[in-house]
Amino acid sequence: MRAIYFRFLLAGLLLVLSGCTGVRPPAPQAIRAYQPQLEMSGRLSAQYEANYREQSISVHFSWAQTPEQTLISLSSPTGQTLATILITAQGAQLRQADKPTKFATDINELTIDVLGWPLPVAGLRDWLQGFLGPDHSTPLTEADSGQSFQVDGWALRFAGWLTENNLQRPKRLDLSRQTDQAGMVALRIVVDEWNMP
């Protein structure tokens, strides 16, 4: 009788212990810090208006930023470089093959003039890393995916996220705004690869 009692007691104890150790809480998300220097690559599509007609373009991009400058290369799906954009404190320059380099103080004006649609590089330095502004105090996460933010005249939505090494980073950004020069502009940016030195 005593052996049966101890057998039931041992089985109950094992059941309680297995219940305590069988479920582990999820690992907390690490806090993502802003990276002033990084490289990334991905795909960008733009929809805009020109000559009263809707236009669209899809390109691959590479992005390299340091505290002093941002260098962007746009290329066709076959790998042909379409444009190279350099932004520094002195202004912006845009170079295309077999064409003279163009300069401007405002990258939005320069890209509208040459490409036909604006590219908000200053904002993207923050937005591509999941921050809304230059204070970099509060990183957005996947929990913010359903929201639309109004920043610098753009409607901005973080439509996709990537989790790597317990850090969430934006995977896809959707941007739109009404412009005088290019009508309603919609940009979709998908980041395929991150590289932080």
C-alpha positions in Angstrom: 0.0 0.0 0.0 2.8 2.4 0.9 4.6 1.6 -2.4 1.5 2.5 -4.4 1.2 5.8 -2.4 4.8 6.7 -3.2 4.4 5.8 -6.8 1.4 8.2 -7.2 3.2 10.9 -5.3 6.3 10.6 -7.6 4.1 10.6 -10.7 2.3 13.7 -9.5 5.6 15.4 -8.6 7.0 14.7 -12.1 3.8 16.0 -13.7 4.1 19.3 -11.8 7.8 19.7 -12.6 7.2 19.0 -16.3 4.5 21.6 -16.4 6.9 24.2 -14.9 9.7 23.5 -17.3 7.8 22.6 -20.5 6.7 26.2 -21.4 9.3 28.9 -21.8 8.5 32.5 -22.2 9.5 34.1 -25.5 12.8 35.8 -25.6 12.4 39.6 -25.2 13.1 41.7 -28.3 16.5 43.4 -28.2 16.4 47.2 -28.4 17.4 48.3 -31.9 19.9 51.2 -32.1 20.2 53.6 -35.0 23.2 52.9 -37.2 24.8 56.1 -38.6 26.9 54.0 -41.0 25.4 51.1 -43.0 24.9 49.6 -46.4 21.8 47.9 -47.8 20.3 46.8 -51.1 16.9 46.0 -52.4 14.1 46.9 -54.8 12.3 50.2 -55.4 9.1 50.8 -57.4 7.7 54.3 -58.2 4.3 55.3 -59.6 3.8 58.9 -60.6 2.3 61.1 -63.3 4.1 62.7 -66.3 2.4 64.4 -69.2 -1.0 63.7 -67.7 -0.4 59.9 -67.8 0.4 57.4 -65.1 4.0 56.2 -65.2 5.8 53.4 -63.2 9.3 52.2 -62.8 10.9 49.3 -60.9 14.6 49.4 -60.1 17.2 47.7 -57.9 19.0 50.0 -55.5 22.1 50.0 -53.3 22.3 52.4 -50.4 25.5 53.3 -48.5 25.4 56.0 -45.7 27.8 57.5 -43.3 27.3 60.5 -41.0 28.7 62.7 -43.8 27.0 61.4 -46.9 24.5 59.1 -48.6 25.4 57.3 -51.8 22.5 55.6 -53.8 22.8 53.6 -57.0 19.7 52.7 -59.1 20.0 49.9 -61.6 17.8 48.0 -64.0 16.7 44.4 -63.2 19.5 43.3 -65.7 22.1 45.2 -63.6 22.6 48.3 -65.8 23.3 51.4 -63.7 20.6 54.0 -64.4 21.6 56.7 -61.9 24.0 57.4 -59.1 23.0 59.9 -56.4 25.4 61.5 -53.9 24.1 63.7 -51.0 26.4 65.6 -48.7 26.1 68.7 -46.6 27.0 70.8 -49.6 24.0 69.5 -51.7 23.1 66.7 -54.1 24.4 65.4 -57.4 22.9 62.9 -59.8 24.8 61.2 -62.5 23.5 59.2 -65.4 25.5 57.4 -68.1 26.5 59.6 -71.0 24.9 62.7 -69.5 26.4 65.6 -67.5 26.2 65.4 -63.8 23.4 67.6 -62.3 23.6 69.4 -59.0 21.0 70.9 -56.7 20.7 71.9 -53.0 17.5 69.8 -52.6 17.5 66.1 -53.6 13.7 66.1 -54.1 13.9 68.8 -56.7 16.9 67.1 -58.3 15.2 63.7 -58.6 11.9 65.2 -59.9 13.8 67.1 -62.5 15.9 64.1 -63.7 13.9 61.0 -62.8 10.4 62.5 -62.8 9.6 61.6 -59.2 10.9 62.7 -55.7 13.1 60.5 -53.5 13.1 61.6 -49.9 16.6 60.6 -49.0 16.9 62.7 -45.8 13.8 61.0 -44.3 14.8 57.5 -45.6 18.0 57.7 -43.6 15.7 57.3 -40.6 12.7 55.5 -42.0 14.7 52.6 -43.5 15.9 51.8 -40.0 12.4 52.1 -38.5 12.7 55.6 -36.9 10.3 58.4 -37.7 12.6 61.3 -36.9 16.3 62.3 -36.4 16.1 62.0 -32.6 16.2 58.1 -32.9 14.7 57.7 -29.5 11.9 55.2 -30.1 12.4 52.5 -32.7 9.2 51.2 -34.4 8.5 47.5 -34.4 6.2 45.0 -36.2 3.5 46.1 -33.8 3.3 49.4 -35.7 2.7 47.8 -39.1 -1.0 48.7 -39.2 -0.4 52.4 -38.7 0.1 55.2 -41.3 2.4 58.0 -40.3 2.5 61.5 -41.7 6.1 62.6 -41.9 7.6 65.5 -44.0 4.5 65.5 -46.2 4.7 61.7 -46.9 2.1 59.1 -45.8 4.5 56.4 -44.5 3.6 52.8 -43.7 5.9 50.0 -42.5 4.3 47.1 -44.4 6.8 44.3 -43.7 9.4 43.4 -41.1 12.4 41.1 -40.8 13.6 39.6 -37.5 17.3 38.7 -37.4 19.4 38.0 -34.3 16.4 38.9 -32.2 16.2 42.4 -33.8 13.3 43.6 -35.9 14.1 45.7 -39.0 11.9 47.2 -41.7 11.6 44.9 -44.7 9.1 47.0 -46.7 8.1 50.6 -46.7 5.1 52.1 -48.6 5.2 55.9 -49.1 2.8 58.3 -50.9 2.3 62.0 -51.3 0.6 64.5 -53.7 3.1 66.7 -55.6 2.7 69.6 -58.0 5.2 68.2 -60.5 4.5 64.5 -60.5 0.9 64.2 -59.3 0.3 61.4 -56.8 3.6 59.7 -56.1 3.7 56.2 -54.5 6.9 54.5 -53.6 7.4 50.9 -52.5 10.8 50.0 -51.0 11.8 46.4 -50.2 15.1 45.8 -48.4 16.7 42.5 -49.3 20.1 42.8 -47.6 21.6 44.7 -44.7 25.3 45.2 -44.0 26.5 47.1 -41.0 30.3 47.5 -40.6 
